[in-house]
Amino acid sequence: MWKFFRAIASIVLMAYLIVALAFTTQLSSERLCSGMLIHVNDSTRLRFVTARELAHELGDLPSRARGMKLSDIPLDSIERVLRGIDKIEHATVVALTDNYVLVTVDPMQPVARVFDGPHSYYINKDGKRISATARYHVDVPVIQGHFNDSTFPPRAVLPLVEYITHDSLWNSLVSMIKVDSPHDVLLFPVIRGQVINLGAPTDFDSKFSRLRRMYTEVLPIKGWNYYDTISVKWGGQIVATRRQKTLPQPFVRTDADEEADDLDTMLPI
C-alpha cells in the first residue's frame, strides 16, 4: 500500500514540476529586458578595454536591448562575438532575475608591445598577440626586432621583461629592448647613445649583477657618457667600448721645436 501511495505521489510531483516548468518558461519568454549592463574586470586599471568600446563592438544592441523580449536577445551569440575579440580573455553573458542582461568581460593584460618591421602588436604573459590600434594604447615595455615564431618567438623575451619590471633600478634605466638575434639582445638605457648587449636572454642574475657594478662603481668615476657599448654577453666579463674611438695624438718634439726654444732662450727680454 505504501509503495502504491509513494508511486502516486511521485507521479503527482512530476506532473507539478512539468506544469510549473512550462508556466515558468512561458513567463520567461514574455519577460522584457530592463537594459544591458557591461562590466569589465580590470583590476590593473590599464583600461585596455572599456565598457564603451565593448558596447561599440556589439553595434546597436546595447541601446535597443531595453524593452526587447529576453528570449529574443541571443546571449550565446553575444558571448561568441566577444570571445572572438583578441583583446578579451573571457566573456560571459547572462540574464539576471531583475531582467537585466549582464555582460562580464576579463580583458587581456598586455605586458609588452612589439615593433616588428612595419607591424606593431601587444603580447600578454602567454605570448598571445593583441592587435595595436589607435583606439587602444597601454604604457608597457617596448620590444623591437624581427621574430620567428618557430625558433625565437616574442614570448622568449618575456622573462627578461619581467625581470626588468620587478627591479626598480633597471625598470627606471631601460627604455627599450631590441632583439638583433637570439644571442644578441640589446638594452637601450635612458642614457643617450649607450647600448647594453645582454647576449641571450638567460642567466639574468649574473649579467645584471655585473651591470649593476658597472653603473654603481665604474661609470660614476669614468663618466656616464664615457662608454657607448657595454656587454655582459660572456660569462664573468664586462666588455665596454669608449664613446670616443680616436684618441688625441701625442705631442712629439721635433728638432725645429728644440732649435726654436733654444733661440728664444738666447733672445733678450
PAZAPA-4460 file (N, C-alpha, C; in steps of 0.05 Angstrom, whole numbers, plus 32768, in hexadecimal, padded with zeros to 4 digits):
% residues 269
    n_x    n_y    n_z   ca_x   ca_y   ca_z    c_x    c_y    c_z   seq   type   mol
   8010   7FE8   8000   8000   8000   8000   8011   8019   8000     1      M     A
   8026   8019   8011   8038   8030   8013   8046   8035   7FF8     2      W     A
   804E   801F   7FEC   805B   8022   7FD2   8048   802E   7FBD     3      K     A
   802E   8027   7FBF   801B   8032   7FAD   8018   8050   7FB0     4      F     A
   8016   8059   7FCA   8013   8075   7FD0   802C   8085   7FC8     5      F     A
   8043   8079   7FCC   805C   8086   7FC5   805E   8089   7FA6     6      R     A
   8054   8076   7F98   8054   8078   7F7A   8041   808D   7F71     7      A     A
   8029   808F   7F7E   8016   80A3   7F77   8022   80BF   7F7C     8      I     A
   802F   80C2   7F94   803B   80DC   7F9C   8050   80E4   7F88     9      A     A
   8060   80D1   7F80   8076   80D7   7F6C   806B   80E0   7F52    10      S     A
   8055   80D3   7F49   8048   80DB   7F30   803D   80F7   7F32    11      I     A
   802F   80FD   7F48   8024   8118   7F4C   8039   812D   7F4D    12      V     A
   804F   8127   7F5C   8065   813A   7F5D   8072   813F   7F42    13      L     A
   8075   812A   7F33   8081   812D   7F18   806F   813E   7F06    14      M     A
   8055   8139   7F08   8042   8149   7EF8   8043   8166   7F00    15      A     A
   8045   816B   7F1B   8047   8186   7F25   805F   8194   7F1A    16      Y     A
   8076   8186   7F1A   808F   8192   7F11   808D   8198   7EF3    17      L     A
   8081   8187   7EE4   807E   818C   7EC7   806D   81A4   7EC2    18      I     A
   8056   81A5   7ED0   8044   81BC   7ECD   8052   81D6   7ED5    19      V     A
   8060   81D5   7EEC   806E   81ED   7EF7   8084   81F6   7EE4    20      A     A
   8092   81E3   7ED9   80A7   81EA   7EC6   809C   81F6   7EAD    21      L     A
   8086   81EB   7EA3   807A   81F6   7E8B   8070   8213   7E90    22      A     A
   8064   8216   7EA8   8059   8230   7EB0   8070   8245   7EB2    23      F     A
   8085   823C   7EBF   809D   824D   7EC3   80A9   8254   7EA8    24      T     A
   80AB   8241   7E97   80B6   8246   7E7C   80A6   825A   7E6D    25      T     A
   808B   8257   7E6F   807A   8269   7E61   807D   8286   7E6C    26      Q     A
   807E   8288   7E87   8083   82A2   7E93   809E   82AE   7E8B    27      L     A
   80B2   829C   7E8A   80CD   82A5   7E83   80CD   82AF   7E67    28      S     A
   80BF   82A2   7E55   80C0   82AA   7E39   80B2   82C6   7E35    29      S     A
   80A1   82CD   7E48   8094   82E7   7E47   80A2   82FD   7E56    30      E     A
   80B8   82F6   7E64   80C6   830A   7E73   80D4   831E   7E61    31      R     A
   80D2   8338   7E68   80DE   834D   7E58   80F8   8355   7E65    32      L     A
   810C   835A   7E54   8126   8362   7E5E   8126   837E   7E6A    33      C     A
   8132   8381   7E81   8133   839B   7E8E   814B   83AB   7E85    34      S     A
   815D   839F   7E76   8175   83AC   7E6C   818D   839A   7E6D    35      G     A
   81A3   83A3   7E61   81BB   8393   7E60   81D1   83A0   7E71    36      M     A
   81DD   8391   7E82   81F3   839A   7E93   820D   838D   7E8A    37      L     A
   8222   839D   7E87   823C   8393   7E7E   8251   8399   7E94    38      I     A
   825D   8384   7E9E   8271   8387   7EB3   828C   837B   7EAA    39      H     A
   82A1   838B   7EAD   82BC   8382   7EA6   82CC   837D   7EBF    40      V     A
   82D6   8365   7EC3   82E6   835E   7EDA   8303   8368   7ED6    41      N     A
   8308   8381   7EDA   8322   838D   7ED5   832F   8394   7EEF    42      D     A
   833B   8380   7EFD   8347   8384   7F17   8360   8396   7F15    43      S     A
   836D   8396   7EFE   8386   83A5   7EFB   8381   83C2   7EF3    44      T     A
   8368   83C8   7EEC   8361   83E3   7EE3   8370   83ED   7ECB    45      R     A
   8377   83DA   7EB9   8385   83E1   7EA1   8372   83ED   7E8C    46      L     A
   8358   83E7   7E8F   8343   83F1   7E7D   834A   83EA   7E60    47      R     A
   8354   83D1   7E5D   835B   83C8   7E42   8341   83C2   7E33    48      F     A
   832C   83BA   7E41   8311   83B7   7E36   82FE   83C4   7E48    49      V     A
   82EC   83D5   7E3E   82D8   83E3   7E4E   82BC   83DA   7E47    50      T     A
   82A9   83DF   7E59   828E   83D7   7E54   8283   83E5   7E3B    51      A     A
   828B   83FE   7E37   8281   840D   7E20   828B   8400   7E06    52      R     A
   82A4   83F8   7E06   82AF   83EB   7DEE   82A1   83D1   7DE8    53      E     A
   829B   83C2   7DFD   828D   83A8   7DF9   8271   83AD   7DEF    54      L     A
   8264   83C1   7DF9   8249   83C8   7DEE   824B   83CF   7DD1    55      A     A
   8261   83DC   7DC9   8265   83E3   7DAD   8268   83C9   7D9C    56      H     A
   8276   83B5   7DA7   827A   839C   7D99   825F   838D   7D95    57      E     A
   824C   8392   7DA6   8232   8384   7DA5   821E   8393   7D94    58      L     A
   8227   83A8   7D87   8215   83B8   7D76   81FF   83C6   7D85    59      G     A
   81E6   83C5   7D7B   81D1   83D4   7D88   81C1   83C3   7D9C    60      D     A
   81CA   83AA   7DA1   81BB   8399   7DB3   81BA   83A4   7DCF    61      L     A
   81D0   83AE   7DDB   81CD   83B9   7DF7   81B9   83CF   7DF9    62      P     A
   81B6   83E0   7DE4   81A3   83F6   7DE6   8186   83EE   7DE2    63      S     A
   8182   83D8   7DD2   8166   83D0   7DCD   815E   83B8   7DDD    64      R     A
   8170   83AE   7DEF   8169   8397   7DFF   8151   839C   7E12    65      A     A
   8150   83B4   7E1D   813B   83BB   7E30   8120   83B9   7E21    66      R     A
   810E   83A9   7E2C   80F3   83A5   7E21   80F1   838D   7E0F    67      G     A
   8108   8381   7E07   8106   8369   7DF7   80FF   8351   7E09    68      M     A
   80F4   833C   7DFD   80EF   8324   7E0C   810A   8317   7E11    69      K     A
   810E   830E   7E2A   8127   8301   7E31   812C   82E9   7E20    70      L     A
   8117   82DC   7E18   811B   82C4   7E07   8124   82CB   7DEB    71      S     A
   8122   82E4   7DE3   812B   82ED   7DC9   8148   82F7   7DC9    72      D     A
   8154   82F9   7DE0   816F   8302   7DE2   8182   82EA   7DE1    73      I     A
   8193   82E8   7DCC   81A3   82D0   7DC9   81BC   82D0   7DDB    74      P     A
   81B8   82C7   7DF4   81CD   82C7   7E08   81E6   82B8   7DFF    75      L     A
   81E2   82A0   7DF3   81F8   8290   7DEB   8208   829D   7DD4    76      D     A
   81F9   82AA   7DC2   8206   82B7   7DAB   8217   82CF   7DB4    77      S     A
   820C   82DD   7DC8   821C   82F4   7DD3   8236   82EA   7DDF    78      I     A
   8235   82D4   7DEE   824D   82C8   7DFA   8261   82C1   7DE4    79      E     A
   8258   82B5   7DCF   826A   82AD   7DB9   8277   82C5   7DAC    80      R     A
   8268   82DA   7DA8   8273   82F2   7D9C   8289   82FE   7DAE    81      V     A
   8283   8300   7DC7   8296   830C   7DDA   82AF   82FB   7DDD    82      L     A
   82AC   82E0   7DDE   82C3   82CF   7DE1   82D4   82CE   7DC8    83      R     A
   82C8   82D6   7DB2   82D8   82D7   7D99   82E9   82F0   7D97    84      G     A
   82E6   8303   7DA9   82F7   831B   7DA9   8311   8315   7DB7    85      I     A
   8328   831B   7DAA   8342   8312   7DB5   8349   8320   7DCF    86      D     A
   833C   8336   7DD5   8342   8345   7DEE   8333   833A   7E06    87      K     A
   8323   8325   7E02   8313   831A   7E18   831C   82FD   7E1E    88      I     A
   8320   82F9   7E38   8328   82DE   7E42   8310   82CC   7E45    89      E     A
   82FB   82D7   7E51   82E3   82C7   7E56   82CA   82DA   7E58    90      H     A
   82B3   82CF   7E50   829A   82DF   7E51   8283   82CD   7E58    91      A     A
   8271   82D7   7E69   8258   82C9   7E6F   8241   82DD   7E6D    92      T     A
   822A   82D2   7E63   8212   82E3   7E5F   81FB   82D3   7E6C    93      V     A
   81EE   82DF   7E7F   81D8   82D2   7E8D   81C1   82E5   7E91    94      V     A
   81A8   82DA   7E93   8190   82E9   7E9A   818C   82E8   7EB8    95      A     A
   818A   82FF   7EC5   8187   8300   7EE2   8169   82FE   7EE9    96      L     A
   8164   82F9   7F03   8148   82F7   7F0C   8139   8311   7F0A    97      T     A
   8148   8328   7F09   813A   8342   7F07   8137   834A   7EEA    98      D     A
   813B   8336   7ED8   8137   833A   7EBB   814C   834A   7EAD    99      N     A
   8162   834F   7EBA   8179   835C   7EAD   818A   8346   7EA0   100      Y     A
   8198   834C   7E8B   81AC   833B   7E7F   81C7   8344   7E87   101      V     A
   81D6   8333   7E95   81F0   833B   7E9F   8206   832E   7E8E   102      L     A
   8217   8340   7E83   822F   8338   7E73   8247   833C   7E85   103      V     A
   8256   8326   7E8A   826E   8328   7E9B   8286   831F   7E8A   104      T     A
   829A   8330   7E8A   82B1   832B   7E79   82CB   832C   7E89   105      V     A
   82DD   8319   7E84   82F8   8319   7E8E   830A   8321   7E77   106      D     A
   8316   8339   7E77   8327   8341   7E60   8342   8334   7E61   107      P     A
   834F   8332   7E4A   836B   832A   7E49   837C   833F   7E57   108      M     A
   8391   8337   7E64   83A2   8349   7E72   83BD   834A   7E62   109      Q     A
   83C1   835F   7E52   83DB   8360   7E43   83F2   8366   7E55   110      P     A
   8408   8359   7E50   8420   835D   7E61   8437   836A   7E51   111      V     A
   8434   836B   7E36   8449   8377   7E25   843D   837E   7E0A   112      A     A
   844A   8391   7DFD   8442   8398   7DE2   8459   8392   7DCF   113      R     A
   8453   8384   7DB9   8468   837B   7DA7   8466   838B   7D8D   114      V     A
   847D   8395   7D84   847F   83A2   7D6A   8490   8390   7D58   115      F     A
   8483   8383   7D45   8490   8371   7D33   848D   837C   7D16   116      D     A
   84A2   838A   7D0D   84A0   8397   7CF3   8489   83AB   7CF3   117      G     A
   8477   83A9   7CDF   8461   83BC   7CDD   844A   83B5   7CF0   118      P     A
   844B   839D   7CFD   8435   8394   7D0D   843A   839A   7D2B   119      H     A
   8425   839E   7D39   8426   83A2   7D56   840F   8394   7D63   120      S     A
   8415   8387   7D7A   8400   8379   7D88   8408   8376   7DA5   121      Y     A
   83F4   8372   7DB6   83F9   836C   7DD3   83FA   834E   7DD7   122      Y     A
   8407   8345   7DEC   8406   8329   7DF4   8400   8327   7E11   123      I     A
   83F1   8312   7E19   83EB   830E   7E35   8400   82FB   7E41   124      N     A
   83FC   82F3   7E59   8410   82E3   7E68   8415   82C8   7E5B   125      K     A
   8402   82BE   7E4B   8405   82A5   7E3D   840F   82A8   7E21   126      D     A
   8415   82C1   7E19   8420   82C6   7DFE   840A   82C9   7DE9   127      G     A
   83F0   82C9   7DF1   83DB   82CD   7DDE   83DC   82E9   7DD3   128      K     A
   83D9   82EC   7DB9   83DA   8306   7DAC   83BF   8314   7DAD   129      R     A
   83C1   832E   7DB2   83A9   833F   7DB3   83AE   8356   7DA1   130      I     A
   839D   835A   7D8E   83A1   836F   7D7A   83A3   838B   7D87   131      S     A
   83B5   839B   7D7D   83B8   83B6   7D87   83AB   83CA   7D74   132      A     A
   8398   83D9   7D7E   838A   83ED   7D6E   838A   8407   7D7D   133      T     A
   8382   841C   7D6F   8382   8437   7D7B   836E   8438   7D92   134      A     A
   835A   8427   7D92   8345   8427   7DA7   834F   841B   7DC1   135      R     A
   8364   840B   7DBF   836E   83FD   7DD7   838B   8404   7DDB   136      Y     A
   8392   840E   7DF2   83AE   8415   7DF8   83B3   840E   7E15   137      H     A
   83C9   8400   7E1A   83D2   83F9   7E35   83EF   83FF   7E37   138      V     A
   83F7   840B   7E4D   8413   8412   7E52   8421   83F9   7E5E   139      D     A
   842D   83E9   7E4D   843B   83D0   7E55   8457   83D0   7E48   140      V     A
   8469   83BF   7E51   8484   83BE   7E45   8483   83B9   7E27   141      P     A
   8496   83C4   7E19   8498   83C2   7DFC   84AE   83AF   7DF4   142      V     A
   84A7   839D   7DE1   84BA   838A   7DD6   84BA   838E   7DB8   143      I     A
   84D2   8391   7DAD   84D5   8394   7D90   84E6   837E   7D85   144      Q     A
   84DE   8373   7D6E   84ED   835D   7D62   84DC   834D   7D4F   145      G     A
   84E9   833C   7D3F   84DB   832A   7D2D   84DB   830E   7D39   146      H     A
   84C3   8303   7D3D   84C0   82EA   7D4B   84B6   82D3   7D39   147      F     A
   84BF   82BB   7D40   84B6   82A3   7D32   84A8   8292   7D47   148      N     A
   848E   828E   7D43   847F   8280   7D58   8488   8264   7D5D   149      D     A
   8495   8257   7D49   849E   823C   7D4D   84B9   8239   7D5B   150      S     A
   84CA   824E   7D58   84E5   824C   7D64   84E9   8260   7D7B   151      T     A
   84DF   8278   7D78   84E2   828C   7D8D   84CA   829F   7D8D   152      F     A
   84B4   8297   7D9A   849C   82A7   7D9A   849F   82BE   7DAE   153      P     A
   848E   82D2   7DAD   848F   82E9   7DC0   848E   82E0   7DDD   154      P     A
   847F   82CB   7DE3   847C   82C3   7DFF   8497   82BA   7E0B   155      R     A
   84AB   82B4   7DFA   84C6   82AD   7E05   84D3   82C4   7E13   156      A     A
   84CA   82DD   7E0E   84D5   82F4   7E1B   84C6   82FC   7E34   157      V     A
   84AF   82F0   7E39   849E   82F7   7E4F   84AB   82F3   7E6B   158      L     A
   84BB   82DD   7E6F   84C9   82DB   7E89   84DB   82F3   7E8E   159      P     A
   84E8   82FD   7E79   84F9   8315   7E7C   84E8   832D   7E83   160      L     A
   84D1   8331   7E76   84BF   8347   7E7C   84B7   8346   7E99   161      V     A
   84AF   832E   7EA2   84A6   832B   7EBE   84BD   8332   7ED1   162      E     A
   84D5   8329   7ECB   84EC   832E   7EDD   84F1   834C   7EDF   163      Y     A
   84F1   835A   7EC9   84F6   8377   7EC9   84DF   8385   7ED8   164      I     A
   84C7   837D   7ED2   84AF   838B   7EDE   84B0   8389   7EFD   165      T     A
   84BA   8373   7F07   84B9   836F   7F24   84D2   8378   7F32   166      H     A
   84E4   8386   7F24   84FC   8392   7F30   84FA   83B0   7F2C   167      D     A
   84FA   83BF   7F42   84F5   83DC   7F40   850B   83EA   7F30   168      S     A
   8525   83E1   7F33   853B   83EE   7F25   8538   83EA   7F07   169      L     A
   8535   83D1   7EFE   8534   83CB   7EE2   8519   83D5   7ED5   170      W     A
   8504   83D4   7EE5   84EB   83DE   7EDB   84EC   83FB   7ED4   171      N     A
   84FB   840B   7EE4   84FD   8427   7EDF   8513   842D   7ECA   172      S     A
   8526   841B   7EC7   853D   8420   7EB5   8538   8417   7E98   173      L     A
   852B   8400   7E94   8528   83F4   7E7A   850F   8400   7E6C   174      V     A
   8513   840B   7E54   84FD   8418   7E46   84F2   8406   7E30   175      S     A
   8503   83F3   7E25   84FA   83E2   7E0F   850B   83C9   7E0E   176      M     A
   84FF   83B3   7E04   850E   839A   7DFF   850E   8396   7DE0   177      I     A
   8525   8390   7DD6   8527   838B   7DB9   8534   8370   7DB5   178      K     A
   8528   835F   7DA4   8531   8344   7D9F   853E   8344   7D83   179      V     A
   8559   8342   7D83   8567   833F   7D69   8568   8321   7D61   180      D     A
   856A   830F   7D75   856A   82F3   7D70   8564   82E5   7D8B   181      S     A
   855F   82CB   7D8B   855A   82BE   7DA5   8572   82BF   7DB7   182      P     A
   858A   82C6   7DAD   85A2   82C8   7DBD   85AC   82E4   7DC1   183      H     A
   859D   82F7   7DB7   85A4   8313   7DB9   858B   8324   7DC0   184      D     A
   8585   8324   7DD9   856E   8335   7DE3   857A   834E   7DEE   185      V     A
   8572   8365   7DE4   857D   837E   7DEC   8569   838E   7DFD   186      L     A
   8574   839B   7E11   8565   83AD   7E22   856D   83CA   7E1C   187      L     A
   855A   83DB   7E19   8560   83F7   7E14   8558   8407   7E2D   188      F     A
   856C   8410   7E3C   8566   841F   7E54   855E   843C   7E4D   189      P     A
   8555   844A   7E61   854D   8466   7E5D   8565   8478   7E58   190      V     A
   857D   846E   7E5D   8595   847D   7E57   8598   847E   7E39   191      I     A
   8598   8495   7E2D   8597   8497   7E10   85B1   848C   7E04   192      R     A
   85AD   847C   7DEE   85C4   8472   7DE0   85D2   845A   7DEC   193      G     A
   85C6   844E   7E00   85D3   8437   7E0D   85C2   841E   7E08   194      Q     A
   85D0   8407   7E05   85C3   83ED   7DFF   85CF   83D8   7E11   195      V     A
   85BE   83C6   7E1B   85C7   83B0   7E2C   85C1   8396   7E1C   196      I     A
   85D5   8386   7E18   85D2   836C   7E0B   85CF   8357   7E20   197      N     A
   85B7   834C   7E23   85B2   8338   7E38   85B8   831C   7E2E   198      L     A
   85BC   8319   7E14   85C0   82FE   7E09   85A5   82F0   7E07   199      G     A
   85A5   82D6   7E0D   858B   82C7   7E0E   857B   82CF   7E27   200      A     A
   8561   82CF   7E26   8550   82D6   7E3D   8550   82C0   7E52   201      P     A
   8567   82BB   7E5E   856A   82A7   7E73   857D   82B1   7E88   202      T     A
   857F   82A2   7E9E   8593   82A8   7EB3   8591   82C5   7EBC   203      D     A
   8579   82CE   7EC2   8575   82EA   7EC9   8584   82F3   7EE2   204      F     A
   8584   82E3   7EF7   8590   82EB   7F10   85AD   82F2   7F0C   205      D     A
   85BC   82E1   7EFE   85D8   82E6   7EFA   85DD   82FF   7EE8   206      S     A
   85CE   8301   7ED2   85D2   8317   7EC0   85CB   8332   7ECC   207      K     A
   85B5   8333   7ED9   85AC   834C   7EE5   85BD   8353   7EFE   208      F     A
   85C8   8340   7F0B   85DA   8345   7F21   85F3   8354   7F17   209      S     A
   85FE   834A   7F00   8615   8357   7EF4   860E   8373   7EEA   210      R     A
   85F6   8376   7EDE   85ED   8390   7ED5   85EA   83A3   7EEC   211      L     A
   85E0   8399   7F03   85DC   83AA   7F1A   85F7   83B6   7F24   212      R     A
   860B   83A5   7F24   8626   83AE   7F2C   8630   83C3   7F19   213      R     A
   862B   83BF   7EFF   8633   83D2   7EEB   8626   83EE   7EF0   214      M     A
   860D   83EE   7EF6   85FE   8407   7EF9   8601   8413   7F14   215      Y     A
   860A   8404   7F28   860D   8410   7F43   862A   8415   7F4A   216      T     A
   863D   8406   7F3D   8659   8409   7F45   866B   8415   7F30   217      E     A
   8665   8410   7F16   8677   8418   7F01   866E   8433   7EF4   218      V     A
   8655   8433   7EEB   864B   844B   7EDC   864B   8465   7EED   219      L     A
   8645   8463   7F07   8646   847C   7F17   8662   8488   7F17   220      P     A
   8677   8478   7F13   8692   8482   7F12   869B   8489   7EF6   221      I     A
   8696   8477   7EE3   869E   847C   7EC7   868C   8491   7EBA   222      K     A
   8674   8493   7EC2   8661   84A5   7EB5   864B   8495   7EA8   223      G     A
   8632   849F   7EA9   861B   8490   7E9F   861C   848D   7E81   224      W     A
   862A   849E   7E73   862B   849D   7E56   8646   8493   7E4C   225      N     A
   8656   8488   7E5D   8671   847F   7E55   8670   8467   7E42   226      Y     A
   865D   8455   7E47   865A   843D   7E36   8640   843E   7E26   227      Y     A
   8641   8434   7E0D   8629   8433   7DFE   861D   8417   7DFC   228      D     A
   862E   8403   7E01   8624   83E7   7E01   862F   83D8   7E19   229      T     A
   861D   83CB   7E27   8624   83BA   7E3E   8619   839E   7E38   230      I     A
   862A   838A   7E3A   8622   836F   7E34   8627   835C   7E4C   231      S     A
   8612   834D   7E53   8615   8338   7E67   860D   831D   7E5A   232      V     A
   8612   831C   7E41   860A   8305   7E31   8619   82EC   7E3A   233      K     A
   8632   82EF   7E41   8643   82D8   7E48   8645   82D5   7E66   234      W     A
   8645   82BD   7E70   8644   82B8   7E8D   865C   82C4   7E9C   235      G     A
   8656   82D1   7EB2   866B   82DB   7EC3   867A   82F3   7EB8   236      G     A
   8670   8300   7EA3   867F   8316   7E97   866C   832E   7E93   237      Q     A
   8679   8346   7E93   866C   835E   7E8A   867E   836A   7E75   238      I     A
   8674   836D   7E5D   8684   8378   7E47   8677   8392   7E3F   239      V     A
   8686   83A7   7E3F   867C   83C2   7E38   868D   83CF   7E24   240      A     A
   8681   83DF   7E12   8690   83EE   7DFE   868B   840C   7E03   241      T     A
   86A1   841C   7E00   869F   8438   7E04   868E   8446   7DEF   242      R     A
   8681   845A   7DF7   8671   846A   7DE4   8683   8479   7DD1   243      R     A
   869A   8484   7DDC   86AD   8491   7DCB   86C1   847D   7DC1   244      Q     A
   86BE   8475   7DA7   86CE   8460   7D9C   86EA   8468   7D95   245      K     A
   86EF   8481   7D8D   8709   848A   7D86   8715   849B   7D9C   246      T     A
   872C   8492   7DA6   8739   84A1   7DBC   8749   84B8   7DB0   247      L     A
   874D   84CE   7DC0   875D   84E4   7DB6   877A   84DB   7DB1   248      P     A
   8786   84E6   7D9C   87A1   84DF   7D94   87B5   84EA   7DA9   249      Q     A
   87C8   84DA   7DB2   87DB   84E4   7DC6   87ED   84F9   7DB9   250      P     A
   87F6   850C   7DCA   8808   8521   7DC0   8825   8517   7DBF   251      F     A
   8832   851A   7DA7   884D   8511   7DA3   885E   8529   7D9C   252      V     A
   8874   852D   7DAC   8886   8544   7DA6   8897   853E   7D8E   253      R     A
   889A   8552   7D7D   88AB   854F   7D65   88C4   8560   7D69   254      T     A
   88D7   855B   7D58   88F0   856B   7D59   88EB   8588   7D56   255      D     A
   88D8   858F   7D44   88D1   85AB   7D40   88C6   85B7   7D59   256      A     A
   88B6   85A8   7D68   88AB   85B3   7D81   88C2   85B8   7D95   257      D     A
   88D5   85A5   7D96   88EB   85A8   7DAA   88FC   85C1   7DA2   258      E     A
   8901   85C4   7D88   8911   85DB   7D80   8902   85F5   7D86   259      E     A
   88E9   85F6   7D81   88D9   860E   7D87   88DA   8614   7DA4   260      A     A
   88D8   85FF   7DB5   88D8   8604   7DD2   88F4   8610   7DDA   261      D     A
   8908   8604   7DCF   8923   860D   7DD6   8927   862A   7DCD   262      D     A
   891D   8630   7DB6   8920   864B   7DAB   8911   865F   7DBD   263      L     A
   88FA   8657   7DC6   88EB   8669   7DD7   88FA   866F   7DF1   264      D     A
   8905   865A   7DFC   8913   865E   7E15   892C   8670   7E12   265      T     A
   8934   8672   7DFA   894C   8683   7DF5   8944   869F   7DEF   266      M     A
   892B   86A5   7DE9   8923   86C0   7DE3   8920   86D0   7DFC   267      L     A
   8928   86EA   7DFC   8924   86FB   7E13   8906   8700   7E18   268      P     A
   88FE   8703   7E30   88E2   8708   7E37   88DE   8727   7E35   269      I     A
***
